Amino acid sequence: MKYITVLGSTGSIGTQTLEIASEQPDKFKAVALSAGRNINLLTEQVKTHKPEVVAIEDENLLTDLKNNINNLRISNPPTILGGREAIN
């Protein structure tokens, strides 16, 4: 099992990486995801992959992202971080 962090998970390369991880769940587990501004897609990725950590670069979207993830009602929600420092 390879544990992966996907930087830019909502971009084209990030979504393709997560698609491969979904197709081979015995080989890959996304443990951390980061995105710039696309909280809707990031929320869907959290629902699907259940990472341990999620980061959004735009701090202004942090509250909305937290609300979206809380509304998923997943049993072990991820740690949610915001801002450029969180991305780094």
Summary of the structure (lengths in Angstrom):
residues: 88
radius of gyration: 11.9
end to end distance: 24.5
largest distance: 36.0
contacts: 262
relative contact order: 0.18
helix: 47%
strand: 24%
